[in-house]
Structure formats: C-alpha cells, structure tokens
Amino acid sequence: MEVVKGVQAISSLSMTINMIPLEFIRSENEQPAITTVHGLVLEVPLIDLSGEGEEKVVDLISKASTEWGIFQVVNHGISREVIKRLQDAGREFFELPQAEKEAYARPPDSKDMEGYGTTLQKEVEGKRGWVDHLFHRTWPPSAINYKFWPKNPSYYREANEHYTEGLRKLTDKLFRCFSSGLGLEEHELMEALSGEDMVYLSKINYYPPCPRPDLALGVAAHTDMCAITILVPNDVPGLQVCRDGQWYDVKYIPNSIIVHIGDQLEVLSNGSYKAVLHRTTVNKEKTRLSWPVFIEPPTEHEVGPHPKLVDQVNPAKYKTKKYGDYAYCKINKLPQ
C-alpha cells in the first residue's frame, strides 16, 4: 500500500500559514489570477435532450462539438436523486480518515490509473495540481476491479452502479447524435470505438480549499485523451475553457451534465469535432468536487479517422494507433 501525500493534508497546514508549497505555485503564464479573463463567464452551449425534435438535437450537438468541444445537457435522463447519491458517496469517501482512504491507494508500481492518489502524469517543471483523486472502472463488468471501490460509505457501490446505468443510456444517445451529425449511420462511431466494450473510467476529483487560488491550479491545461468525458460537478465553480487563446470561467447550469469532446473522438471524426482545452481552478473557502467519467476504447483497440470521413479531398489528419499506446504517450508527454 502506498502512503499518499494528499493535498487534503497539505491544505489544512497551508490554510493556517496562508502559504502553499513551491511545487504548487504555477509559472506566471499559468497562474489563474494573471491568465483568466475576469468579469466574463463563458456560457457554453446548453442542449435540452428532450426538446425540439431529434434532428434539432443532432444539429446542436454537432455544432457544439465542432465549434466548442464542450456542451452541457439537461433533461438527460439521469435523475437528481441518482446524481445526489453519487455525489454524497464520493464526498463521504474523501471525508474518511487518511488511513482508510489509503487502503484504496494506487499501487506505486502500477501502470494503471485505478486507485486513490494525488499525482497522475508528468507535469511541466515538476509542478503539482491542487487535487486528490480516486479512479476506478465502472463498465464493462469484465473491466471492473472492486478492490478500488470504497466499502465505506456502504452504499458507494450501489450509487455508482445506478449512475452508470443512466450514463450508458446517455452515452448511447450522444454517440448516435455524434454519428448523425457527421452524416454517418447512428451506430458507426460507437462501433468504431469498440461498441459495448467501451470502458467507463470513473474519477472523483477532490479540490480542498487553497489559501492562494491565484497561484495554483487544480488540474493544468489539457485535453482529455478518451473519446468523451461526461462530468458532474458540485456547486463550487472551477472549470475553465480556453477560447481564442484566452481562459474563461465556465458557467454551470444546475442539474445539467457537462460533456467534453476528447482526443479519440477528434481523431475518429478526422478533426471535425474538437477536443476541448480546459483546466480547473481552486477556491479559497470551499472544497470543489467533480465526477468525470472518461469513456474510452479498450487499450488494444485501434483508433484512427473513420474511413467514411477520409477521401482525396479530406485526407487522414491523424495516425491510427492502439489506444493504450496513445495513452502512454499522452501521460508521459511523448509525441504521438
């Protein structure tokens, strides 16, 4: 079992002295106080999945995926009760004593992401994000390793299973729309990503209060390497998106779910859909949590531009490669 030097513990000490350790202080070109456009909150596209007819929904999702790489959905079919129970279970886990959380720590020699921890990938200049996290897979059943699922609170597994059930239906609907928006048959993009074998990698991000939110980031700027990310936050803002080289706070609509286009869908669409460049900021007084689920192909599955989206006029803009190889390069900051 790995001893996790969690940000939660660092936060408690830092708040008393009103300072943060050097490894959390970002360079000036990353510091949110300097690089955020202040006084303007970005309203990313909001799409009602139950309204205006299927064709209109397809058009809205396709437009948002092309122009933004991010959108929010309402009337998504997952009840408030199911989402609240997911959030309660995650929050209660992070409120447990440190030793109890460390029972789920990511093994130090692991090449996988699953488990409780605080660092994930190589950071520029050795900097750290102001965040602790818990990763585990929730689908398909063959990919699940329950040793990384907390037993406390007792309803944690049930809450995650109910949420995953709703999430799979939402994912199916989104991929039908993604396909139709590119002129493909409804099933084609999902099938190209391995269909029912697509993996759902769940993460809880825990961003404790930070005495210097002007200097630190929760997670540095990145695009998600998966196909799409479906995310539920709590009520503390922190998501930022880069538009035209500028960083903006994103306005969150209560009871909505946020959808990010990831690298694999950008590749598969041959660049028609754009992976969104985003980062997270932290708060001086409040703890922020978020629950992203990264929907990705299996590691041995090859992803490249869809053959129907490539011709002499539109040649392939991306390599075809195994997802595991793509992920390894991404995490280790190696060229693709």
C-alpha positions in Angstrom: 0.0 0.0 0.0 1.3 3.4 -1.0 1.3 6.3 1.5 -0.4 9.1 -0.3 0.9 12.6 0.5 -2.5 14.1 -0.2 -3.4 17.7 -0.9 -6.1 17.4 1.7 -3.5 17.3 4.5 -1.3 20.0 2.8 -4.4 22.2 2.6 -5.0 22.0 6.4 -1.5 23.2 7.1 -1.4 25.7 4.3 -4.6 27.4 5.4 -3.1 28.1 8.9 0.0 29.8 7.5 -1.6 31.3 4.3 1.0 29.9 2.0 1.3 26.9 -0.3 4.4 24.8 -1.1 6.5 25.8 -4.0 5.6 22.8 -6.2 2.0 24.1 -6.4 2.9 27.6 -7.5 2.4 27.9 -11.2 4.6 30.0 -13.6 3.2 33.4 -14.5 1.9 32.1 -17.9 -0.3 29.6 -16.0 -1.3 31.5 -12.8 -5.1 31.9 -12.9 -5.1 35.4 -11.5 -3.0 36.6 -14.4 -4.3 34.4 -17.3 -8.1 34.4 -16.6 -10.3 36.8 -18.4 -12.1 38.4 -15.4 -15.6 39.7 -15.3 -16.8 37.4 -18.1 -18.2 33.9 -17.6 -18.4 31.7 -20.6 -21.9 30.3 -21.4 -21.1 27.1 -23.3 -23.9 25.6 -25.4 -26.8 24.2 -23.4 -28.7 21.5 -25.1 -32.1 20.1 -24.0 -32.1 16.5 -25.0 -35.9 16.1 -24.7 -36.9 19.1 -26.7 -37.2 20.4 -30.3 -37.0 17.1 -32.1 -34.2 14.6 -32.8 -32.9 16.4 -35.9 -32.5 19.7 -34.0 -30.7 18.0 -31.1 -28.3 16.3 -33.6 -27.6 19.7 -35.2 -27.0 21.4 -31.8 -24.6 18.6 -30.6 -22.7 18.6 -33.9 -22.4 22.4 -33.9 -21.2 22.4 -30.2 -18.7 19.6 -30.8 -17.3 21.4 -33.9 -17.1 24.9 -32.6 -16.6 24.4 -28.8 -15.7 20.8 -28.0 -17.8 21.1 -24.8 -21.5 21.5 -24.0 -24.0 21.0 -21.2 -27.1 18.8 -21.4 -30.4 19.0 -19.5 -33.3 16.5 -19.5 -30.5 13.9 -19.9 -32.5 11.1 -18.3 -30.5 10.7 -15.0 -32.5 11.7 -12.0 -31.4 14.3 -9.5 -31.6 11.7 -6.8 -29.2 9.3 -8.6 -26.7 12.2 -9.1 -27.0 13.4 -5.5 -26.4 9.9 -4.2 -23.3 9.6 -6.4 -22.1 12.9 -5.0 -22.8 12.1 -1.4 -21.0 8.8 -1.7 -17.9 10.4 -3.2 -17.8 13.3 -0.7 -18.2 10.9 2.3 -15.3 8.8 1.0 -13.0 11.8 0.9 -14.1 12.8 4.4 -12.8 9.4 5.8 -9.6 9.3 7.9 -6.5 9.3 5.7 -5.5 5.7 6.6 -8.9 4.4 5.5 -8.6 6.2 2.1 -5.0 4.9 1.6 -6.4 1.3 1.7 -7.5 2.1 -1.9 -4.2 3.7 -2.9 -2.9 3.2 -6.5 0.0 0.7 -6.2 3.3 2.5 -6.6 4.4 0.2 -9.4 1.1 0.3 -11.3 1.0 1.4 -14.9 -2.8 1.8 -14.5 -4.7 4.8 -13.2 -7.1 2.9 -10.8 -6.9 3.8 -7.1 -6.7 6.7 -4.7 -3.9 9.2 -5.3 -2.8 12.7 -5.9 -0.4 12.6 -9.0 -1.3 11.2 -12.3 1.1 12.2 -15.1 4.3 14.1 -15.7 3.8 17.8 -15.0 5.8 20.6 -16.6 8.6 21.8 -14.3 7.6 19.2 -11.7 4.5 21.2 -10.6 1.6 19.5 -8.8 -2.1 20.0 -9.1 -4.1 21.1 -6.0 -6.2 17.9 -6.1 -6.6 14.4 -4.8 -8.5 11.8 -6.8 -10.0 8.3 -6.9 -10.1 6.3 -10.1 -11.9 3.0 -10.9 -13.7 1.5 -13.8 -17.5 1.1 -13.8 -18.1 -0.7 -17.1 -17.9 -3.2 -18.7 -18.2 -5.8 -15.9 -15.0 -7.6 -17.2 -13.0 -4.3 -16.6 -14.1 -3.7 -13.0 -11.8 -4.3 -10.1 -13.8 -3.9 -7.0 -10.7 -3.6 -4.7 -10.6 0.1 -5.8 -14.3 0.7 -5.0 -14.7 2.0 -1.4 -16.6 -0.1 1.0 -17.4 3.0 3.1 -19.9 4.5 2.7 -21.8 1.3 2.5 -23.9 2.5 -0.4 -21.0 3.6 -2.6 -21.2 0.6 -5.0 -25.0 0.9 -5.4 -24.8 4.6 -6.0 -22.1 4.2 -8.7 -23.9 1.3 -10.4 -27.2 3.2 -10.6 -25.4 6.2 -12.1 -23.5 4.1 -14.6 -26.8 2.6 -15.7 -28.1 6.0 -16.6 -24.8 7.1 -18.0 -24.7 4.2 -20.5 -28.1 5.3 -21.9 -27.0 8.9 -22.2 -23.7 7.8 -23.9 -25.7 5.7 -26.5 -27.8 8.8 -27.3 -24.9 11.1 -27.6 -23.0 8.8 -29.9 -26.0 8.4 -32.1 -26.1 12.2 -32.4 -22.3 12.4 -33.0 -22.6 9.9 -35.8 -25.6 11.5 -37.5 -24.0 14.9 -37.2 -21.2 13.7 -39.5 -23.5 12.1 -42.0 -22.8 8.5 -40.7 -25.2 5.8 -39.7 -26.2 6.2 -36.0 -24.2 3.2 -34.8 -20.9 3.8 -36.7 -18.8 6.0 -34.4 -19.6 3.9 -31.3 -18.8 0.7 -33.2 -15.5 2.2 -34.3 -14.6 2.7 -30.6 -15.5 -0.9 -29.8 -19.2 -0.5 -29.1 -20.4 -2.3 -26.0 -16.8 -2.9 -25.0 -16.1 0.8 -24.4 -14.6 1.3 -21.0 -16.1 3.7 -18.4 -13.3 5.1 -16.2 -14.8 6.9 -13.3 -12.9 9.6 -11.3 -13.6 11.7 -8.3 -11.6 15.0 -8.2 -11.3 16.5 -4.7 -10.0 20.1 -4.6 -9.7 21.2 -1.0 -9.6 24.9 0.0 -6.4 26.6 -1.1 -5.1 29.8 0.6 -3.6 31.0 -2.7 -6.0 30.2 -5.5 -4.4 33.0 -7.5 -1.2 30.9 -7.9 -2.4 27.3 -8.1 -4.4 25.1 -10.4 -6.4 22.1 -9.6 -5.6 20.4 -12.9 -3.3 22.1 -15.5 -4.5 22.8 -19.1 -5.1 19.6 -21.1 -7.5 17.8 -23.4 -8.9 14.5 -22.3 -7.3 11.5 -24.1 -10.6 9.5 -24.1 -13.4 9.6 -26.6 -15.7 11.8 -24.5 -15.9 12.8 -20.8 -19.2 13.1 -19.0 -18.9 15.2 -15.9 -21.0 16.2 -12.9 -19.6 18.9 -10.6 -20.7 20.1 -7.2 -21.9 23.7 -6.7 -18.4 25.3 -6.5 -17.2 26.8 -9.8 -13.8 26.0 -11.1 -13.9 24.7 -14.7 -12.2 26.9 -17.2 -12.1 26.6 -21.0 -9.6 28.1 -23.5 -11.2 30.1 -26.3 -9.1 32.0 -28.8 -6.1 31.7 -26.6 -7.9 33.2 -23.5 -9.0 31.4 -20.4 -12.6 31.8 -19.2 -14.6 30.6 -16.3 -17.5 28.3 -17.4 -21.0 29.0 -16.1 -22.5 25.8 -14.8 -26.2 25.3 -15.2 -27.7 23.5 -12.1 -28.9 19.9 -12.8 -27.0 19.8 -16.1 -24.3 17.4 -17.1 -21.1 18.6 -18.9 -19.8 16.8 -22.0 -16.2 17.2 -23.2 -15.1 16.0 -26.6 -11.9 14.0 -26.1 -8.9 13.2 -28.3 -10.2 9.9 -29.6 -13.4 11.4 -30.9 -11.4 14.2 -32.6 -9.2 11.6 -34.2 -12.2 9.4 -35.2 -14.0 12.4 -36.7 -10.8 13.4 -38.6 -10.8 16.8 -36.9 -14.4 17.7 -37.4 -15.1 17.5 -33.7 -12.6 19.3 -31.5 -11.2 18.1 -28.1 -11.6 20.9 -25.6 -8.6 22.5 -23.9 -9.6 23.0 -20.3 -8.2 23.3 -16.8 -9.6 23.7 -13.2 -9.1 26.4 -10.7 -9.4 26.2 -6.9 -11.3 28.1 -4.2 -10.0 29.8 -1.0 -13.0 28.9 1.2 -14.8 25.9 -0.3 -14.0 22.4 -1.4 -14.8 21.6 -5.0 -15.5 18.1 -6.2 -16.3 16.8 -9.7 -17.2 13.4 -11.0 -15.9 12.9 -14.6 -16.3 9.6 -16.4 -13.9 9.0 -19.2 -15.4 6.9 -21.9 -12.7 5.2 -23.9 -11.9 2.3 -26.1 -10.0 -0.8 -24.7 -6.2 -0.4 -24.7 -5.7 -2.8 -27.6 -8.3 -1.2 -29.8 -7.0 0.8 -32.7 -8.5 4.3 -33.3 -8.0 6.4 -36.4 -10.0 8.6 -38.7 -13.2 6.9 -39.7 -12.8 5.5 -43.3 -16.0 7.2 -44.4 -14.6 10.6 -43.4 -11.4 10.3 -45.4 -11.0 10.8 -49.1 -8.7 12.6 -51.6 -10.2 16.0 -50.6 -10.0 15.2 -46.9 -7.0 13.0 -46.2 -6.4 11.5 -42.8 -5.1 14.1 -40.4 -4.2 11.7 -37.6 -2.4 8.4 -37.2 -4.2 5.1 -36.5 -2.9 3.6 -33.3 -3.8 1.5 -30.3 -5.5 3.4 -27.6 -3.0 2.1 -25.0 -0.1 3.4 -27.0 -1.8 6.8 -27.4 -2.5 7.0 -23.7 1.1 6.1 -22.8 2.5 8.9 -25.0 -0.1 11.4 -23.6 0.6 10.6 -19.9 4.4 10.7 -20.4 4.4 13.9 -22.6 5.8 12.0 -25.6 5.0 12.9 -29.2 2.1 11.0 -30.8 
